[in-house]
Amino acid sequence: MVDSVNHPPHYAGKIECIDAIEAAVADLSGPEAVSTGNALKYLWRWKTKNGIEDLRKAKWYIDRLIKNANSPR
């Protein structure tokens, strides 16, 4: 039986995607944390869910991170 809420098949692996994202954004906050987490999510699942579309979404979030990193604070 597939548990689409707690263990969706497109996030299969030895490490839970949410655990990896939480570790990756632990020292980030606000928009940086959101964009980083979303980019990782799409990179994690691209091969098993939406293919190139997920890679484009990941790129969109990465481009946003780059743009905001270059903006004066």
All heavy atoms as TSV, in Angstrom:
chain	resi	resn	atom	element	x	y	z
A	1	MET	N	N	0.838	-1.183	0.000
A	1	MET	CA	C	0.000	0.000	0.000
A	1	MET	C	C	0.888	1.255	0.000
A	1	MET	O	O	1.814	1.366	0.790
A	1	MET	CB	C	-0.902	-0.009	1.232
A	1	MET	CG	C	-1.877	1.112	1.267
A	1	MET	SD	S	-3.062	0.811	2.602
A	1	MET	CE	C	-3.478	2.451	3.002
A	2	VAL	N	N	0.589	2.183	-0.850
A	2	VAL	CA	C	1.350	3.420	-0.968
A	2	VAL	C	C	0.799	4.453	0.018
A	2	VAL	O	O	-0.407	4.661	0.094
A	2	VAL	CB	C	1.279	3.974	-2.411
A	2	VAL	CG1	C	1.931	5.332	-2.497
A	2	VAL	CG2	C	1.925	3.007	-3.379
A	3	ASP	N	N	1.690	5.084	0.772
A	3	ASP	CA	C	1.307	6.148	1.690
A	3	ASP	C	C	1.732	7.471	1.064
A	3	ASP	O	O	2.846	7.947	1.265
A	3	ASP	CB	C	1.992	5.941	3.047
A	3	ASP	CG	C	1.580	6.973	4.081
A	3	ASP	OD1	O	0.936	7.977	3.713
A	3	ASP	OD2	O	1.921	6.780	5.265
A	4	SER	N	N	0.847	8.065	0.281
A	4	SER	CA	C	1.166	9.270	-0.480
A	4	SER	C	C	1.367	10.507	0.385
A	4	SER	O	O	1.912	11.503	-0.083
A	4	SER	CB	C	0.062	9.547	-1.506
A	4	SER	OG	O	0.027	8.511	-2.448
A	5	VAL	N	N	0.942	10.450	1.630
A	5	VAL	CA	C	1.094	11.597	2.519
A	5	VAL	C	C	2.425	11.527	3.265
A	5	VAL	O	O	3.208	12.466	3.260
A	5	VAL	CB	C	-0.079	11.695	3.519
A	5	VAL	CG1	C	0.171	12.778	4.554
A	5	VAL	CG2	C	-1.378	11.929	2.774
A	6	ASN	N	N	2.693	10.413	3.919
A	6	ASN	CA	C	3.878	10.294	4.759
A	6	ASN	C	C	5.121	9.806	4.029
A	6	ASN	O	O	6.237	10.143	4.427
A	6	ASN	CB	C	3.587	9.377	5.945
A	6	ASN	CG	C	2.527	9.977	6.840
A	6	ASN	OD1	O	2.715	11.055	7.379
A	6	ASN	ND2	N	1.408	9.292	6.977
A	7	HIS	N	N	4.951	9.014	2.999
A	7	HIS	CA	C	6.091	8.458	2.264
A	7	HIS	C	C	5.758	8.345	0.772
A	7	HIS	O	O	5.663	7.253	0.233
A	7	HIS	CB	C	6.466	7.081	2.824
A	7	HIS	CG	C	6.810	7.113	4.272
A	7	HIS	ND1	N	7.973	7.660	4.753
A	7	HIS	CD2	C	6.132	6.684	5.366
A	7	HIS	CE1	C	8.001	7.557	6.066
A	7	HIS	NE2	N	6.886	6.976	6.458
A	8	PRO	N	N	5.605	9.501	0.091
A	8	PRO	CA	C	5.263	9.439	-1.324
A	8	PRO	C	C	6.371	8.761	-2.129
A	8	PRO	O	O	7.562	8.943	-1.831
A	8	PRO	CB	C	5.102	10.905	-1.734
A	8	PRO	CG	C	5.616	11.719	-0.613
A	8	PRO	CD	C	5.751	10.856	0.588
A	9	PRO	N	N	6.009	7.970	-3.111
A	9	PRO	CA	C	7.009	7.213	-3.868
A	9	PRO	C	C	8.015	8.089	-4.616
A	9	PRO	O	O	9.133	7.667	-4.857
A	9	PRO	CB	C	6.179	6.376	-4.839
A	9	PRO	CG	C	4.819	6.985	-4.845
A	9	PRO	CD	C	4.646	7.711	-3.553
A	10	HIS	N	N	7.648	9.330	-4.962
A	10	HIS	CA	C	8.587	10.181	-5.690
A	10	HIS	C	C	9.661	10.764	-4.767
A	10	HIS	O	O	10.548	11.470	-5.226
A	10	HIS	CB	C	7.852	11.291	-6.452
A	10	HIS	CG	C	6.923	12.108	-5.625
A	10	HIS	ND1	N	5.618	11.737	-5.429
A	10	HIS	CD2	C	7.107	13.258	-4.950
A	10	HIS	CE1	C	5.024	12.640	-4.655
A	10	HIS	NE2	N	5.911	13.577	-4.358
A	11	TYR	N	N	9.610	10.455	-3.470
A	11	TYR	CA	C	10.669	10.853	-2.542
A	11	TYR	C	C	11.380	9.630	-1.977
A	11	TYR	O	O	11.891	9.659	-0.871
A	11	TYR	CB	C	10.108	11.702	-1.395
A	11	TYR	CG	C	9.673	13.081	-1.795
A	11	TYR	CD1	C	8.403	13.542	-1.490
A	11	TYR	CD2	C	10.529	13.935	-2.473
A	11	TYR	CE1	C	7.999	14.817	-1.851
A	11	TYR	CE2	C	10.127	15.211	-2.841
A	11	TYR	CZ	C	8.867	15.640	-2.518
A	11	TYR	OH	O	8.471	16.892	-2.875
A	12	ALA	N	N	11.410	8.554	-2.722
A	12	ALA	CA	C	12.023	7.322	-2.255
A	12	ALA	C	C	13.514	7.512	-2.017
A	12	ALA	O	O	14.174	8.306	-2.683
A	12	ALA	CB	C	11.791	6.208	-3.266
A	13	GLY	N	N	14.019	6.787	-1.072
A	13	GLY	CA	C	15.447	6.821	-0.771
A	13	GLY	C	C	15.697	6.450	0.676
A	13	GLY	O	O	14.762	6.280	1.462
A	14	LYS	N	N	16.949	6.328	1.032
A	14	LYS	CA	C	17.307	5.949	2.399
A	14	LYS	C	C	17.118	7.106	3.376
A	14	LYS	O	O	16.947	6.902	4.565
A	14	LYS	CB	C	18.757	5.479	2.441
A	14	LYS	CG	C	18.985	4.197	1.664
A	14	LYS	CD	C	20.431	3.791	1.699
A	14	LYS	CE	C	20.633	2.554	0.847
A	14	LYS	NZ	N	22.022	2.159	0.765
A	15	ILE	N	N	17.171	8.331	2.866
A	15	ILE	CA	C	17.017	9.525	3.689
A	15	ILE	C	C	15.701	10.192	3.290
A	15	ILE	O	O	15.403	10.329	2.110
A	15	ILE	CB	C	18.188	10.505	3.446
A	15	ILE	CG1	C	19.511	9.837	3.801
A	15	ILE	CG2	C	17.989	11.799	4.220
A	15	ILE	CD1	C	20.717	10.618	3.327
A	16	GLU	N	N	14.937	10.619	4.268
A	16	GLU	CA	C	13.702	11.337	3.981
A	16	GLU	C	C	14.054	12.711	3.425
A	16	GLU	O	O	14.915	13.422	3.967
A	16	GLU	CB	C	12.860	11.508	5.242
A	16	GLU	CG	C	12.224	10.229	5.754
A	16	GLU	CD	C	11.025	9.803	4.934
A	16	GLU	OE1	O	10.416	10.637	4.231
A	16	GLU	OE2	O	10.684	8.617	5.012
A	17	CYS	N	N	13.395	13.118	2.369
A	17	CYS	CA	C	13.633	14.415	1.746
A	17	CYS	C	C	13.468	15.547	2.754
A	17	CYS	O	O	14.300	16.463	2.815
A	17	CYS	CB	C	12.687	14.598	0.560
A	17	CYS	SG	S	12.900	16.155	-0.326
A	18	ILE	N	N	12.421	15.504	3.552
A	18	ILE	CA	C	12.165	16.574	4.516
A	18	ILE	C	C	13.300	16.695	5.515
A	18	ILE	O	O	13.671	17.795	5.926
A	18	ILE	CB	C	10.794	16.387	5.217
A	18	ILE	CG1	C	10.435	17.619	6.054
A	18	ILE	CG2	C	10.782	15.129	6.076
A	18	ILE	CD1	C	10.132	18.854	5.259
A	19	ASP	N	N	13.899	15.566	5.913
A	19	ASP	CA	C	15.021	15.607	6.849
A	19	ASP	C	C	16.237	16.269	6.213
A	19	ASP	O	O	16.935	17.061	6.855
A	19	ASP	CB	C	15.376	14.197	7.334
A	19	ASP	CG	C	14.269	13.570	8.167
A	19	ASP	OD1	O	13.507	14.320	8.824
A	19	ASP	OD2	O	14.157	12.328	8.166
A	20	ALA	N	N	16.491	15.960	4.950
A	20	ALA	CA	C	17.617	16.573	4.233
A	20	ALA	C	C	17.398	18.072	4.068
A	20	ALA	O	O	18.322	18.875	4.266
A	20	ALA	CB	C	17.804	15.895	2.878
A	21	ILE	N	N	16.180	18.462	3.725
A	21	ILE	CA	C	15.879	19.888	3.550
A	21	ILE	C	C	16.022	20.629	4.877
A	21	ILE	O	O	16.636	21.698	4.930
A	21	ILE	CB	C	14.469	20.086	2.948
A	21	ILE	CG1	C	14.461	19.626	1.490
A	21	ILE	CG2	C	14.029	21.542	3.060
A	21	ILE	CD1	C	13.078	19.588	0.861
A	22	GLU	N	N	15.481	20.073	5.949
A	22	GLU	CA	C	15.596	20.730	7.252
A	22	GLU	C	C	17.057	20.926	7.643
A	22	GLU	O	O	17.427	21.980	8.167
A	22	GLU	CB	C	14.841	19.947	8.318
A	22	GLU	CG	C	13.335	20.090	8.197
A	22	GLU	CD	C	12.560	19.229	9.178
A	22	GLU	OE1	O	13.165	18.384	9.889
A	22	GLU	OE2	O	11.329	19.392	9.245
A	23	ALA	N	N	17.896	19.935	7.388
A	23	ALA	CA	C	19.324	20.060	7.699
A	23	ALA	C	C	19.977	21.126	6.820
A	23	ALA	O	O	20.804	21.908	7.291
A	23	ALA	CB	C	20.017	18.712	7.523
A	24	ALA	N	N	19.592	21.170	5.556
A	24	ALA	CA	C	20.207	22.110	4.608
A	24	ALA	C	C	19.848	23.555	4.891
A	24	ALA	O	O	20.641	24.453	4.609
A	24	ALA	CB	C	19.811	21.742	3.178
A	25	VAL	N	N	18.677	23.806	5.454
A	25	VAL	CA	C	18.240	25.190	5.678
A	25	VAL	C	C	18.333	25.601	7.147
A	25	VAL	O	O	17.902	26.698	7.505
A	25	VAL	CB	C	16.811	25.438	5.132
A	25	VAL	CG1	C	16.737	25.114	3.654
A	25	VAL	CG2	C	15.765	24.687	5.929
A	26	ALA	N	N	18.922	24.770	7.979
A	26	ALA	CA	C	18.972	25.041	9.425
A	26	ALA	C	C	19.584	26.395	9.750
A	26	ALA	O	O	19.148	27.062	10.694
A	26	ALA	CB	C	19.728	23.925	10.135
A	27	ASP	N	N	20.567	26.822	8.992
A	27	ASP	CA	C	21.237	28.097	9.264
A	27	ASP	C	C	20.737	29.232	8.371
A	27	ASP	O	O	21.343	30.299	8.344
A	27	ASP	CB	C	22.749	27.942	9.105
A	27	ASP	CG	C	23.347	26.988	10.127
A	27	ASP	OD1	O	22.789	26.895	11.242
A	27	ASP	OD2	O	24.355	26.336	9.820
A	28	LEU	N	N	19.666	28.989	7.642
A	28	LEU	CA	C	19.095	30.005	6.757
A	28	LEU	C	C	17.777	30.483	7.343
A	28	LEU	O	O	17.208	29.841	8.221
A	28	LEU	CB	C	18.856	29.430	5.355
A	28	LEU	CG	C	20.075	28.861	4.634
A	28	LEU	CD1	C	19.655	28.231	3.313
A	28	LEU	CD2	C	21.121	29.941	4.415
A	29	SER	N	N	17.283	31.595	6.825
A	29	SER	CA	C	15.973	32.066	7.272
A	29	SER	C	C	15.262	32.756	6.117
A	29	SER	O	O	15.874	33.086	5.094
A	29	SER	CB	C	16.115	33.034	8.447
A	29	SER	OG	O	16.838	34.185	8.056
A	30	GLY	N	N	13.990	32.965	6.284
A	30	GLY	CA	C	13.178	33.690	5.321
A	30	GLY	C	C	13.263	33.154	3.915
A	30	GLY	O	O	13.294	31.932	3.702
A	31	PRO	N	N	13.315	34.073	2.936
A	31	PRO	CA	C	13.311	33.674	1.527
A	31	PRO	C	C	14.466	32.747	1.137
A	31	PRO	O	O	14.294	31.886	0.288
A	31	PRO	CB	C	13.409	35.005	0.772
A	31	PRO	CG	C	12.869	36.015	1.713
A	31	PRO	CD	C	13.256	35.545	3.088
A	32	GLU	N	N	15.631	32.913	1.781
A	32	GLU	CA	C	16.755	32.014	1.465
A	32	GLU	C	C	16.420	30.574	1.836
A	32	GLU	O	O	16.707	29.650	1.086
A	32	GLU	CB	C	18.019	32.441	2.207
A	32	GLU	CG	C	18.667	33.677	1.664
A	32	GLU	CD	C	19.933	34.031	2.419
A	32	GLU	OE1	O	20.115	33.585	3.569
A	32	GLU	OE2	O	20.743	34.770	1.838
A	33	ALA	N	N	15.811	30.383	2.990
A	33	ALA	CA	C	15.443	29.043	3.422
A	33	ALA	C	C	14.377	28.441	2.508
A	33	ALA	O	O	14.463	27.277	2.116
A	33	ALA	CB	C	14.942	29.069	4.867
A	34	VAL	N	N	13.394	29.254	2.155
A	34	VAL	CA	C	12.305	28.772	1.301
A	34	VAL	C	C	12.834	28.377	-0.076
A	34	VAL	O	O	12.540	27.289	-0.576
A	34	VAL	CB	C	11.197	29.836	1.174
A	34	VAL	CG1	C	10.168	29.429	0.139
A	34	VAL	CG2	C	10.540	30.074	2.522
A	35	SER	N	N	13.608	29.254	-0.697
A	35	SER	CA	C	14.115	28.965	-2.046
A	35	SER	C	C	15.066	27.782	-2.046
A	35	SER	O	O	15.017	26.943	-2.947
A	35	SER	CB	C	14.800	30.205	-2.633
A	35	SER	OG	O	13.841	31.196	-2.908
A	36	THR	N	N	15.919	27.695	-1.038
A	36	THR	CA	C	16.840	26.560	-0.950
A	36	THR	C	C	16.068	25.260	-0.764
A	36	THR	O	O	16.330	24.261	-1.441
A	36	THR	CB	C	17.835	26.763	0.210
A	36	THR	OG1	O	18.588	27.950	-0.032
A	36	THR	CG2	C	18.771	25.577	0.352
A	37	GLY	N	N	15.104	25.273	0.138
A	37	GLY	CA	C	14.305	24.070	0.382
A	37	GLY	C	C	13.534	23.627	-0.842
A	37	GLY	O	O	13.487	22.439	-1.166
A	38	ASN	N	N	12.938	24.577	-1.547
A	38	ASN	CA	C	12.179	24.219	-2.745
A	38	ASN	C	C	13.091	23.699	-3.853
A	38	ASN	O	O	12.742	22.736	-4.545
A	38	ASN	CB	C	11.347	25.398	-3.226
A	38	ASN	CG	C	10.091	25.574	-2.413
A	38	ASN	OD1	O	9.509	24.619	-1.920
A	38	ASN	ND2	N	9.659	26.805	-2.253
A	39	ALA	N	N	14.246	24.328	-4.041
A	39	ALA	CA	C	15.188	23.838	-5.053
A	39	ALA	C	C	15.591	22.399	-4.746
A	39	ALA	O	O	15.589	21.540	-5.636
A	39	ALA	CB	C	16.416	24.742	-5.125
A	40	LEU	N	N	15.891	22.114	-3.488
A	40	LEU	CA	C	16.268	20.750	-3.103
A	40	LEU	C	C	15.130	19.768	-3.330
A	40	LEU	O	O	15.352	18.651	-3.809
A	40	LEU	CB	C	16.704	20.725	-1.638
A	40	LEU	CG	C	18.027	21.391	-1.339
A	40	LEU	CD1	C	18.231	21.525	0.159
A	40	LEU	CD2	C	19.162	20.612	-1.969
A	41	LYS	N	N	13.925	20.186	-2.982
A	41	LYS	CA	C	12.755	19.321	-3.176
A	41	LYS	C	C	12.626	18.903	-4.637
A	41	LYS	O	O	12.464	17.716	-4.939
A	41	LYS	CB	C	11.489	20.048	-2.727
A	41	LYS	CG	C	10.197	19.323	-3.079
A	41	LYS	CD	C	8.977	20.126	-2.687
A	41	LYS	CE	C	8.802	21.326	-3.589
A	41	LYS	NZ	N	7.526	22.038	-3.349
A	42	TYR	N	N	12.710	19.881	-5.543
A	42	TYR	CA	C	12.553	19.568	-6.959
A	42	TYR	C	C	13.722	18.755	-7.499
A	42	TYR	O	O	13.533	17.866	-8.330
A	42	TYR	CB	C	12.344	20.844	-7.770
A	42	TYR	CG	C	10.991	21.459	-7.513
A	42	TYR	CD1	C	10.870	22.734	-6.988
A	42	TYR	CD2	C	9.819	20.749	-7.788
A	42	TYR	CE1	C	9.622	23.301	-6.744
A	42	TYR	CE2	C	8.576	21.295	-7.538
A	42	TYR	CZ	C	8.476	22.566	-7.019
A	42	TYR	OH	O	7.241	23.103	-6.776
A	43	LEU	N	N	14.922	19.026	-7.025
A	43	LEU	CA	C	16.074	18.221	-7.449
A	43	LEU	C	C	15.959	16.789	-6.933
A	43	LEU	O	O	16.332	15.837	-7.617
A	43	LEU	CB	C	17.378	18.852	-6.950
A	43	LEU	CG	C	17.794	20.118	-7.680
A	43	LEU	CD1	C	18.948	20.793	-6.949
A	43	LEU	CD2	C	18.165	19.815	-9.127
A	44	TRP	N	N	15.447	16.633	-5.740
A	44	TRP	CA	C	15.320	15.319	-5.114
A	44	TRP	C	C	14.384	14.412	-5.907
A	44	TRP	O	O	14.644	13.238	-6.088
A	44	TRP	CB	C	14.775	15.495	-3.702
A	44	TRP	CG	C	14.903	14.303	-2.810
A	44	TRP	CD1	C	14.128	13.175	-2.817
A	44	TRP	CD2	C	15.846	14.133	-1.773
A	44	TRP	NE1	N	14.527	12.325	-1.836
A	44	TRP	CE2	C	15.584	12.886	-1.168
A	44	TRP	CE3	C	16.881	14.920	-1.262
A	44	TRP	CZ2	C	16.334	12.408	-0.095
A	44	TRP	CZ3	C	17.602	14.435	-0.193
A	44	TRP	CH2	C	17.333	13.191	0.372
A	45	ARG	N	N	13.291	14.971	-6.402
A	45	ARG	CA	C	12.232	14.137	-6.986
A	45	ARG	C	C	12.159	14.138	-8.501
A	45	ARG	O	O	11.329	13.440	-9.074
A	45	ARG	CB	C	10.882	14.563	-6.417
A	45	ARG	CG	C	10.405	15.899	-6.994
A	45	ARG	CD	C	9.117	16.314	-6.395
A	45	ARG	NE	N	8.442	17.265	-7.271
A	45	ARG	CZ	C	7.354	17.904	-6.941
A	45	ARG	NH1	N	6.806	17.693	-5.766
A	45	ARG	NH2	N	6.797	18.729	-7.777
A	46	TRP	N	N	12.977	14.920	-9.181
A	46	TRP	CA	C	12.782	15.151	-10.614
A	46	TRP	C	C	12.711	13.862	-11.415
A	46	TRP	O	O	11.909	13.739	-12.322
A	46	TRP	CB	C	13.856	16.094	-11.172
A	46	TRP	CG	C	15.172	15.447	-11.446
A	46	TRP	CD1	C	16.211	15.301	-10.580
A	46	TRP	CD2	C	15.600	14.855	-12.669
A	46	TRP	NE1	N	17.257	14.660	-11.173
A	46	TRP	CE2	C	16.901	14.371	-12.478
A	46	TRP	CE3	C	15.004	14.685	-13.918
A	46	TRP	CZ2	C	17.626	13.722	-13.468
A	46	TRP	CZ3	C	15.728	14.043	-14.902
A	46	TRP	CH2	C	17.020	13.566	-14.667
A	47	LYS	N	N	13.537	12.898	-11.089
A	47	LYS	CA	C	13.606	11.669	-11.894
A	47	LYS	C	C	12.369	10.784	-11.707
A	47	LYS	O	O	12.014	10.035	-12.609
A	47	LYS	CB	C	14.882	10.900	-11.526
A	47	LYS	CG	C	15.258	9.813	-12.479
A	47	LYS	CD	C	15.743	10.369	-13.778
A	47	LYS	CE	C	16.343	9.279	-14.623
A	47	LYS	NZ	N	16.847	9.740	-15.880
A	48	THR	N	N	11.711	10.879	-10.557
A	48	THR	CA	C	10.587	9.990	-10.261
A	48	THR	C	C	9.226	10.669	-10.297
A	48	THR	O	O	8.217	10.011	-10.084
A	48	THR	CB	C	10.762	9.338	-8.871
A	48	THR	OG1	O	10.920	10.375	-7.900
A	48	THR	CG2	C	11.959	8.409	-8.851
A	49	LYS	N	N	9.206	11.981	-10.565
A	49	LYS	CA	C	7.899	12.638	-10.598
A	49	LYS	C	C	7.677	13.394	-11.904
A	49	LYS	O	O	7.010	12.888	-12.791
A	49	LYS	CB	C	7.704	13.561	-9.397
A	49	LYS	CG	C	6.255	14.029	-9.302
A	49	LYS	CD	C	5.892	14.607	-7.987
A	49	LYS	CE	C	4.391	14.911	-7.998
A	49	LYS	NZ	N	3.993	15.765	-6.931
A	50	ASN	N	N	8.216	14.586	-12.038
A	50	ASN	CA	C	7.867	15.425	-13.184
A	50	ASN	C	C	9.004	15.699	-14.159
A	50	ASN	O	O	8.899	16.594	-14.996
A	50	ASN	CB	C	7.295	16.762	-12.691
A	50	ASN	CG	C	5.997	16.581	-11.939
A	50	ASN	OD1	O	5.163	15.775	-12.315
A	50	ASN	ND2	N	5.834	17.321	-10.864
A	51	GLY	N	N	10.097	14.981	-14.052
A	51	GLY	CA	C	11.191	15.095	-15.014
A	51	GLY	C	C	11.719	16.504	-15.186
A	51	GLY	O	O	11.978	17.222	-14.222
A	52	ILE	N	N	11.855	16.912	-16.441
A	52	ILE	CA	C	12.426	18.208	-16.798
A	52	ILE	C	C	11.674	19.364	-16.135
A	52	ILE	O	O	12.284	20.367	-15.737
A	52	ILE	CB	C	12.446	18.388	-18.338
A	52	ILE	CG1	C	13.305	17.313	-19.001
A	52	ILE	CG2	C	12.919	19.781	-18.727
A	52	ILE	CD1	C	14.765	17.344	-18.599
A	53	GLU	N	N	10.374	19.234	-15.982
A	53	GLU	CA	C	9.597	20.293	-15.330
A	53	GLU	C	C	10.123	20.572	-13.927
A	53	GLU	O	O	10.272	21.732	-13.521
A	53	GLU	CB	C	8.119	19.914	-15.263
A	53	GLU	CG	C	7.260	20.943	-14.566
A	53	GLU	CD	C	5.801	20.522	-14.465
A	53	GLU	OE1	O	5.333	19.745	-15.303
A	53	GLU	OE2	O	5.145	21.003	-13.528
A	54	ASP	N	N	10.426	19.520	-13.161
A	54	ASP	CA	C	10.965	19.716	-11.820
A	54	ASP	C	C	12.367	20.323	-11.868
A	54	ASP	O	O	12.722	21.130	-11.011
A	54	ASP	CB	C	10.976	18.406	-11.033
A	54	ASP	CG	C	9.619	18.095	-10.407
A	54	ASP	OD1	O	8.735	18.976	-10.419
A	54	ASP	OD2	O	9.448	16.973	-9.896
A	55	LEU	N	N	13.167	19.960	-12.856
A	55	LEU	CA	C	14.493	20.578	-13.001
A	55	LEU	C	C	14.358	22.063	-13.300
A	55	LEU	O	O	15.114	22.887	-12.761
A	55	LEU	CB	C	15.295	19.883	-14.092
A	55	LEU	CG	C	15.736	18.457	-13.791
A	55	LEU	CD1	C	16.439	17.854	-15.004
A	55	LEU	CD2	C	16.647	18.423	-12.567
A	56	ARG	N	N	13.392	22.429	-14.111
A	56	ARG	CA	C	13.158	23.848	-14.403
A	56	ARG	C	C	12.694	24.600	-13.155
A	56	ARG	O	O	13.091	25.747	-12.922
A	56	ARG	CB	C	12.147	24.001	-15.532
A	56	ARG	CG	C	12.717	23.617	-16.875
A	56	ARG	CD	C	11.762	23.941	-18.021
A	56	ARG	NE	N	12.376	23.592	-19.276
A	56	ARG	CZ	C	11.884	22.703	-20.123
A	56	ARG	NH1	N	10.747	22.085	-19.873
A	56	ARG	NH2	N	12.521	22.434	-21.251
A	57	LYS	N	N	11.865	23.961	-12.358
A	57	LYS	CA	C	11.420	24.595	-11.117
A	57	LYS	C	C	12.594	24.775	-10.163
A	57	LYS	O	O	12.731	25.833	-9.527
A	57	LYS	CB	C	10.320	23.757	-10.460
A	57	LYS	CG	C	9.002	23.814	-11.220
A	57	LYS	CD	C	7.972	22.926	-10.555
A	57	LYS	CE	C	6.659	22.933	-11.312
A	57	LYS	NZ	N	5.653	22.063	-10.679
A	58	ALA	N	N	13.439	23.765	-10.047
A	58	ALA	CA	C	14.629	23.883	-9.194
A	58	ALA	C	C	15.504	25.031	-9.675
A	58	ALA	O	O	15.988	25.841	-8.873
A	58	ALA	CB	C	15.419	22.575	-9.190
A	59	LYS	N	N	15.703	25.121	-10.979
A	59	LYS	CA	C	16.508	26.193	-11.555
A	59	LYS	C	C	15.896	27.554	-11.251
A	59	LYS	O	O	16.612	28.512	-10.944
A	59	LYS	CB	C	16.657	26.003	-13.063
A	59	LYS	CG	C	17.512	27.059	-13.745
A	59	LYS	CD	C	17.571	26.822	-15.244
A	59	LYS	CE	C	18.379	27.866	-15.963
A	59	LYS	NZ	N	17.918	29.243	-15.774
A	60	TRP	N	N	14.570	27.659	-11.309
A	60	TRP	CA	C	13.895	28.914	-11.013
A	60	TRP	C	C	14.233	29.380	-9.591
A	60	TRP	O	O	14.553	30.548	-9.362
A	60	TRP	CB	C	12.382	28.749	-11.183
A	60	TRP	CG	C	11.627	30.030	-11.074
A	60	TRP	CD1	C	11.315	30.878	-12.099
A	60	TRP	CD2	C	11.085	30.623	-9.883
A	60	TRP	NE1	N	10.604	31.966	-11.602
A	60	TRP	CE2	C	10.455	31.830	-10.252
A	60	TRP	CE3	C	11.069	30.246	-8.545
A	60	TRP	CZ2	C	9.823	32.656	-9.336
A	60	TRP	CZ3	C	10.443	31.076	-7.629
A	60	TRP	CH2	C	9.829	32.262	-8.031
A	61	TYR	N	N	14.181	28.445	-8.640
A	61	TYR	CA	C	14.502	28.802	-7.261
A	61	TYR	C	C	15.989	29.119	-7.090
A	61	TYR	O	O	16.360	30.025	-6.336
A	61	TYR	CB	C	14.073	27.692	-6.296
A	61	TYR	CG	C	12.593	27.731	-6.031
A	61	TYR	CD1	C	11.724	26.826	-6.622
A	61	TYR	CD2	C	12.035	28.702	-5.186
A	61	TYR	CE1	C	10.362	26.877	-6.390
A	61	TYR	CE2	C	10.674	28.758	-4.951
A	61	TYR	CZ	C	9.842	27.841	-5.552
A	61	TYR	OH	O	8.484	27.908	-5.318
A	62	ILE	N	N	16.846	28.407	-7.776
A	62	ILE	CA	C	18.278	28.688	-7.710
A	62	ILE	C	C	18.570	30.052	-8.327
A	62	ILE	O	O	19.342	30.843	-7.759
A	62	ILE	CB	C	19.086	27.561	-8.383
A	62	ILE	CG1	C	18.954	26.282	-7.559
A	62	ILE	CG2	C	20.553	27.964	-8.545
A	62	ILE	CD1	C	19.432	25.029	-8.264
A	63	ASP	N	N	17.974	30.346	-9.459
A	63	ASP	CA	C	18.152	31.672	-10.075
A	63	ASP	C	C	17.680	32.775	-9.128
A	63	ASP	O	O	18.300	33.840	-9.043
A	63	ASP	CB	C	17.406	31.765	-11.406
A	63	ASP	CG	C	18.054	30.957	-12.515
A	63	ASP	OD1	O	19.252	30.606	-12.392
A	63	ASP	OD2	O	17.357	30.673	-13.515
A	64	ARG	N	N	16.610	32.538	-8.423
A	64	ARG	CA	C	16.092	33.514	-7.452
A	64	ARG	C	C	17.094	33.715	-6.316
A	64	ARG	O	O	17.330	34.845	-5.877
A	64	ARG	CB	C	14.740	33.041	-6.915
A	64	ARG	CG	C	14.045	34.035	-6.042
A	64	ARG	CD	C	12.628	33.531	-5.743
A	64	ARG	NE	N	11.917	34.438	-4.891
A	64	ARG	CZ	C	11.240	35.502	-5.315
A	64	ARG	NH1	N	11.168	35.772	-6.599
A	64	ARG	NH2	N	10.625	36.288	-4.458
A	65	LEU	N	N	17.685	32.622	-5.840
A	65	LEU	CA	C	18.713	32.730	-4.806
A	65	LEU	C	C	19.895	33.559	-5.296
A	65	LEU	O	O	20.408	34.419	-4.573
A	65	LEU	CB	C	19.202	31.334	-4.399
A	65	LEU	CG	C	18.347	30.563	-3.425
A	65	LEU	CD1	C	18.773	29.104	-3.381
A	65	LEU	CD2	C	18.428	31.184	-2.034
A	66	ILE	N	N	20.332	33.297	-6.521
A	66	ILE	CA	C	21.465	34.036	-7.090
A	66	ILE	C	C	21.133	35.520	-7.207
A	66	ILE	O	O	21.925	36.384	-6.821
A	66	ILE	CB	C	21.871	33.443	-8.453
A	66	ILE	CG1	C	22.459	32.045	-8.260
A	66	ILE	CG2	C	22.843	34.363	-9.190
A	66	ILE	CD1	C	22.612	31.247	-9.537
A	67	LYS	N	N	19.937	35.812	-7.716
A	67	LYS	CA	C	19.512	37.210	-7.867
A	67	LYS	C	C	19.498	37.925	-6.522
A	67	LYS	O	O	20.012	39.038	-6.378
A	67	LYS	CB	C	18.127	37.259	-8.500
A	67	LYS	CG	C	17.558	38.654	-8.623
A	67	LYS	CD	C	16.146	38.591	-9.175
A	67	LYS	CE	C	15.434	39.903	-8.897
A	67	LYS	NZ	N	14.003	39.765	-8.846
A	68	ASN	N	N	18.920	37.287	-5.531
A	68	ASN	CA	C	18.811	37.910	-4.212
A	68	ASN	C	C	20.151	37.983	-3.488
A	68	ASN	O	O	20.382	38.907	-2.707
A	68	ASN	CB	C	17.768	37.195	-3.361
A	68	ASN	CG	C	16.371	37.433	-3.882
A	68	ASN	OD1	O	16.094	38.442	-4.539
A	68	ASN	ND2	N	15.468	36.509	-3.623
A	69	ALA	N	N	21.045	37.049	-3.760
A	69	ALA	CA	C	22.373	37.078	-3.145
A	69	ALA	C	C	23.190	38.240	-3.680
A	69	ALA	O	O	24.067	38.759	-2.992
A	69	ALA	CB	C	23.097	35.763	-3.372
A	70	ASN	N	N	22.903	38.640	-4.910
A	70	ASN	CA	C	23.622	39.744	-5.534
A	70	ASN	C	C	22.999	41.109	-5.259
A	70	ASN	O	O	23.537	42.126	-5.656
A	70	ASN	CB	C	23.720	39.534	-7.055
A	70	ASN	CG	C	24.675	38.427	-7.405
A	70	ASN	OD1	O	25.681	38.240	-6.749
A	70	ASN	ND2	N	24.356	37.678	-8.440
A	71	SER	N	N	21.844	41.118	-4.613
A	71	SER	CA	C	21.149	42.377	-4.326
A	71	SER	C	C	21.702	42.983	-3.028
A	71	SER	O	O	21.969	42.257	-2.079
A	71	SER	CB	C	19.653	42.129	-4.146
A	71	SER	OG	O	19.097	41.634	-5.341
A	72	PRO	N	N	21.832	44.294	-3.021
A	72	PRO	CA	C	22.263	44.936	-1.767
A	72	PRO	C	C	21.198	44.751	-0.706
A	72	PRO	O	O	20.009	44.745	-0.986
A	72	PRO	CB	C	22.407	46.413	-2.139
A	72	PRO	CG	C	21.735	46.591	-3.455
A	72	PRO	CD	C	21.591	45.248	-4.082
A	73	ARG	N	N	21.643	44.589	0.497
A	73	ARG	CA	C	20.702	44.355	1.614
A	73	ARG	C	C	20.367	45.617	2.322
A	73	ARG	O	O	20.975	46.542	2.422
A	73	ARG	CB	C	21.261	43.333	2.575
A	73	ARG	CG	C	21.429	42.022	1.844
A	73	ARG	CD	C	21.750	40.926	2.806
A	73	ARG	NE	N	21.974	39.735	2.014
A	73	ARG	CZ	C	21.208	38.693	2.015
A	73	ARG	NH1	N	20.181	38.642	2.798
A	73	ARG	NH2	N	21.463	37.656	1.278
